[in-house]
Amino acid sequence: MRILLVEDEQYLADAIAHILKRNGYDVDIANDGETGLNYALKDVYDVIILDNMLPLLVGTEVLRRLRSKHIATPVIMLSAKSQTADKVDGLNAGADDYLAKPFKTAELLARLQALMRRHDHGTESTDIKVGDLTVSRETMEMLCGKERIKLTAKEFAIIEQLASNPGKVVSKEALYFRAWGQTTFVEGSYVFAYISYLRNKLKKIGSKMVIKSVRRAGYQLVANGGDDV
C-alpha cells in the first residue's frame, strides 16, 4: 500500500514514515502543501495522511483542490487543533477521517486499516443504476436521461451508499460513517444537511427517485417514495 504523508515537521514526518514502513507501507513524504498537492495530482496513492497547518498551502485547501479534480483517495487529516469547528472544516473539505495531535501510533494504524477496508468495499468501477438514476463512480455525478449534475465528495459518499441499497433503510450512523469516516456518530444535522442537498439535485435533474426519511431509522432511496417525514 502506498501512502502520501504531507507533514511540515520533519522529525514528526520521519517518525511517522518509519512506523508506517515497519508495518509494510510504502511512504512518500512532502513537507509543504504545494508539494503534497503536486504529488497527489501526479501519482496514485492508497491513502493520504495530510497535516492541516502547512506552509505554502494549508491542508484543507490541498484537500479541496484534490476533490475538485475528482481525486477520491481516502484522506486522514492531522491537526494540532482538536476543536469541533476545526474538525468540521477538515471533514467538509473532503477528509475521510480526522486525527488530533498528539496521537498514539496504534490509533493511526487502526484508522488506516479501517479506512482501507471501507475504501476497498466501495471501489467498484461500474456505475450504479437505480430506476431512472445513474450514480457515476468515475465522475462523481448523478445522471438522469440527458441531465447530469456534479456531486461533492460527501454527497457522493451518501448517495452511493443509498443507491447501493435501493429501497433499504440506511441508518444516519451508517451514512455518517461512510461520508465522514468516523466510527463515532457525532451530529445528525450533518447528514440531514447533505440529504437536503441531494434531494435538491435529484429534483434539478428531473429524477423520479427520492430520498425518503424513515423516522428514528434513517433514509431510503425509492421511486415515488411519498412525502418526506
N, C-alpha and C positions, 0 to 999 in steps of 0.2 A: 504494500500500500504506500502510495506517495503522498506526502504531506508538505504543504507550504506553510512555514512558520514566519509570520511577519511580526517582529518584535524589535524595538529600537535599543533596549538594554542588552548589550552584547553578552554580558555574563549570564543573564537570565536566558537569552536565546540559546547560548551554548549549553546551558544546563538542561533545558527542556529537550533540545535536539539530542543530547547524549542519552537521556532517558528513553526517548522515542526510538532511537536506533538500537538500544539494548533490547527493546521489545519488538524488534523486527520491522520497524518502519523506515522507509527512505525519506529523508528530510532535506528540503531546500530552505535556506534562510534569507530573508530580506530584512533590512534594518530601517527602512522608511516606507511610507505609504506609496509613493510613486513607484519605487522598485517592486514592491509587493504587487501592485496593480499590474505592472508590465509582466511579471512572472505569471500571474494568474490568467492574463489575456493570451499569452503566447504558448503556455504549456497546459497539460491536463493533470489535475491533482484529484485525489480521492477526498481529501479534507483540507480546508484552510483554517489554521489557527491564527486569528487576527487580533492583535492588540488594538485598542481604540486610540490611545494617546500616542500618536506617531508624528514624527517630523515630516514636512512637505505635504502630506495628505493624511487626514485623520482616518481612523478605521471605518467609521460609519460612512464616510464619503467614498472610500475604496469599495465598500460593500454595495452602496447604491449604484456605483458605476458598473460593477460586475453584474448586478441583477438587471440593469438596463440593457446589457448586452446578452441577456438570457443565459448567463452562466449560472447554472443551478448547483454548483459544487457546494456541499454542506460546509457551513462556517461556524466555528466556535469563537465567539467574541471574548477577548480578555480585557479586563479593565480594573484599575485600582479603585474605581468608584463602585460602590455597591448600592447606591440609592435606587429606588424603584424607577424614577424618571430616566436615569441613565440606562437601566436595563431595557425599558420600553423603547428608548431611542435606538438601541442596538437591534432589538428584535424587529422593530418596524422598518429598519433599514434593510432587513432581509436575513439576519442571523438565525441560525437554527438552534443555537444554544448560547448560553451566557455564563461565564465563569469569572467570579471576582477574585482578584489577587488579595492576599496570598492564598494559594490553593494547595491541596495535597496531591502528590503525584498519582496516587491511586485513584483519586476522583477524576483527574484529567484522562487517565487511561480508560476508566469505566465509561466516561461520557463519549470518548472516541469510539469505543466498541458499540455502545448503544446507538450512536448516530449512524454508524456504518450499517448496522442491522436494519434500521429504518430505511436508510437510503437504498440498500440492496433489495429491500422488499418492494420498493415502488419505482424502480427504474426501467420498467418495461418500455420498449421502444415504440410500441404501437399506440395509436390514438385510442381514446375511449369514446364509444358511441352509445348514447342513451336517448331513445326517441329521436327527436329532430336535432339533438345537440351533439356536437363533437368537441371533445376536450383534447387539444393537441399538446402532447408532452414535448414535442420538438420545438414548438414556437411559443409555448405558454399562452395559448389563445383559446377562446371559445368560439365555435363556428355554428351557424345555423343557416342553411341554404347558401346564399351568396354573401351573407353578412358575417363579419368576424370582429372580435374585439380582444385587445391585449389584456393580460392579467398581471397583477403584481405577484411577487413570489408567495406572499401569504394567501392571496385569493386563489392562486393556482393550487397550492397545497390543500386548501379546504375543498375546492370543487373536485379535485382529483380523488380525494377520499370519498366524497359523496357519490360521484359518478361511478366509482369502482364498486359501490354497494347500492345500486339503484333500488329504490323502494324501501331499503332498510333504514332503520333509525340509527344514526351515528351520534354518540353522546358528545356533549360540548367538551368534555375532558379529552376525548379521543381526537377531536378536531384541533383543540389547543395543542395537544402533544404533537400532532402532525405538522402544524404550521409554525409553532414556536420552538419546538424541540426541547421542551422541558417536561420532566416527569411529574412535576407538581403543578396541579391546576390552580392558578392564582386568581384570575379575573375573568368572569364570564362576559363582561361587556366587550372585551377584545374580540371574542368570537362573534358576538351579536353585530358589532360594527362591520366586520368583514362579510358576514352573511348579508347584511343590508347592501353593501357594495355589489356583491354578486347578484342579488335579486335585481338591482337596477340594470346591471349589464345584461342579464338574461332578457329583460324586457327590451333593452335597446336593440338587441339583435333579433328580436321577434320570436324567441323560442317559446314553445308551449310547456317546456319543463319549468317547474317551480321548486323552490326550496321551502318546504313546509316545516313549521315549528311543531314539535310534539312536546306538550307541556311536561316539565320535570324529567324529560328523557333526552331530547336532543333535536336533531334535524334530519330530514329525509328529502331526497331528490325524486320527485314524481312528476308524471304528466297530468296536467289539470288537477293539481292536488288540493284545490279548495282554498279557503281563506287562511291567512296566517293567524296563528294563535297569539 
